[in-house]
């Protein structure tokens, strides 16, 4: 376990259902990105969290490009589904306006317009479709926003995540079996 990395085991009906790994913000070093790509290669679903109030996304962009490149270079692997949680939307302009919920599709209120603009900008910068971006506030002191939407999107991505898991596990099995020896034994 690396310094600053937190693990959150998720249990369902008394059995392990998932392990959420929360890593600290990226500093952009090549070793750090390589470790992140390795972790992504062993993941079933990638939930990328980006701060809506920060414009410096170069480290995120480089890391995501590395993940996408890894799976493009390994066609026998299925890239896990990825979604982006755009956090800290409460910090967007107008700062004093925080009265969710917000209709992001219509974006009639000023805060909703800011949230939608941030989603479009981050999506363009990091290569995410609008449907894969969930704006959220995860600060309990301010008031949680869109946590249910995050869980709903995760649930929608589970079949694809399970396929990525299966392909990864089958690849590991195929690499470790001596098919010639098994064939001889079968004969």
C-alpha positions, 0 to 999 in steps of 0.5 A: 500500500503506497503512502496516501493511497486509501482502500475502501472495501465494498461489501454486499450481503457479507461478501466482498463486492468491490475494492475502491482505491483512492489515490492522491492527486497526480504530481505527473512523474513518469513513475507515478503514471506508470504505477497508475497504468499498472493499477488501471490494467488490473481494474474493472472500472475506472472512476476518475475524479477531477476538481471542477474548480481547477484548470490545470489538468495536464497531469490528468490528461497525461495519465489518461492518455497513458491508460488509453494507450496501454489498452490500445497497445494490448488489443487482447485486453478490454479497457475497463469502462471509465467515468469522470466525477467532476467534483467541487462543482459547488466552487464554480461561479456564482460562488454564493449560489449553492441550492441543488438540484441543478438541471444540467440539460437545460442549464437555465440557472447561472450555477447550472450554466457554470457546471455544464460549461465545466463539464464540456471543458473537462470532457474535451480536455480529458476525452470523456463524453458528456454522458460519462461525466457526473458533476458532484459535490462530495463535501458533507459540510456544503451538502452532498450533490449527485452521489446517487447519480454516481452510483447509478452510473456505476451500476449502468457500467457494471456489465461492461466492467464484468466483461473487462474483468472476464477478459483480464482473467481469461488472459491470465489463465491463457498465459499460464496454461500449457495448452500443448501439454493439456492436449497430450494429456487429453489424448 
